[in-house]
Amino acid sequence: MAMGSIRASGGDDEDGLDSAPMSEINVTPMVDVMLVLLIIFMVAAPLMTTGVPVQLPKTTAAKVAQAKKPLEISIDKDGQPFLAKEFLSAEAILPRLRALAAEDPSQVMLVRGDRDVPYGKIMEVMGLVGQAGFTKVSLIAQSPGGPLPTVPAGAPR
């Protein structure tokens, strides 16, 4: 295969170097075979997992409910809280949040705060969200490389 020849004389070549058997393995054909096997298994694997074709029965069960859109409470640069686009006064914020939490306590609440708003004001609003009964509260921030994520047209802001 990849072996050099040994001279019968056991002496030197014309250039003065000893002739010895080549002890290196040529891995190129082995890599080619392995790549072909990889492709064969990648193509064949999905065909093996399809299973037996069956006719599924019909059911009258209700479909699994989709996850609800999270609620958003925003704090503008003046420190004023808004639920979606609805302004909330300082007196009305806690009762409004409690009413929403009573409807669905597992609802996710997202808190958005302007970068110029003091941290204490954002924490105050987060405290009110917690007092209202929301257990899933998250902060929204803008990624350094791009704009804020877009919210679908029908979703509350």
N, C-alpha and C positions, 0 to 999 in steps of 0.2 A: 504494500500500500504506500506508505510514505517512508520507506526505508532506503537508505543509501547502500550502494554496493560495497563489498569488502574486496579489496584486491588480494589476489593470491600471493603476491609478493610480500604483503604486509608492510611495504615500505612507504615512501613518500610519493605524493602526486607530483605532477609537473611543477606546481607552484611551491612545493616544499612542505605541504600540509599533510597530516596523516588522514587517511580515509577511515572513518568510523561509521557505524550504523547511526542513522538519524533517530533520536529517541523522543522526538516531539510528536504529539498526536494532532492530526489535522481535525479541528472541531467544526469546521464549516459544514460538512455534510451532516453531522449530528445535529447542529442547530437547525438546518433546513428541515430535517425529519421532525424535530420537535415542533417547529412552527406549523407544519402541515398537520400534525396530530392535534395541536391546539385548535386550529381552525375547524377540523373535523368535529371535535368535541363541542366547540362553541355552537356549531350548527345543529348537531344532533341532540344536545341537552334539552332545548325547549320542546323538541318533538317527543321526548321520552316522558315528560311531565304532564302531558295533556290529559291523560286518564281516559276513562271509558265515557263515550258520549251517552248522556241520559236526558230524558225529557223531565224537566222539573215541574212539580205540581203548582197549581195556582193557589193563592191564599188571599184572604180578606183582611189580613193583619195590616195595621197602619205602618206607613214607612217610618224609618228612624228619623227623628227630628234633627234638623241641621243646627249647628251651633249658632247662637244668636250673635248679632253684631254687638261689639262692646259699646258701652256708653262712654262719652268723652266729656270731661269737664276741663275747660280752658281758662287760663288766667292771663288776661291781656297785659300790656306793658304798664297800664295804670293800676294793676292789682285787682281788677274787677273780675269776678268769676262768671263764667257762662256755661250753661249746660246745653250742648249742641250749639245753637245760635241764640238761645234764650238767656237774657241777662238775669242773674240771680242777685237779689239784694242780700245784705248781710243777715237780715232777719229771716229771709225766705229760703236760704240755701239748705239749712238742716232739715226743715219739714219736707222740702221737695225731694231731697236725697233719701229721707226715711220712707217716703211714699214709694219711690222707685225700688228701694231695697225690699220693701214689704211684698211687692209684686214678684220679684225673683231675686232672692238673696245670693244665688250663685252667679249672678250677672257680673261680667268683668267691667271694671271701671278704669278708664285710661285718664291720666292727669297730664295735661299739657300746660306748660308755663313758659311765658316769654323769657328770653334770656336776660332781660333787664329787670325782671321782677326779683326782689330779694328772696333768698332761700327760705327765710322764715315764713313768708306769705304762702309759698307753695306747701310747706309742711303744715301750716295751719289748715289749708284746704284739704290736704290729705288726712289730717286728723278728723275733720268733719265727715269725710267720706267713710272713714273707719267707724265713727260714732253712729253713722246712719245705718250701719249693718253690712256694708260691703266687705267681703273677705278677700276678694281677688282685685287688687289695686296695682296698677303699673304706671310707671312714668314713661312718657314719650320724649325722645330726643331726636335731633336731626343727625344723620350720619355725616361725617366730615366731608365725604366725597360727593354728596348729592343732595337733592331737595327732599322735603318731607314726603313720606309715602302718601299716595293718593287714596282717598276714600271713595267708594262707589257713589254714584249720583243719588241713589235712594237712601243711603245710610245717613244716620244723624251725625252731625259734626259737633 
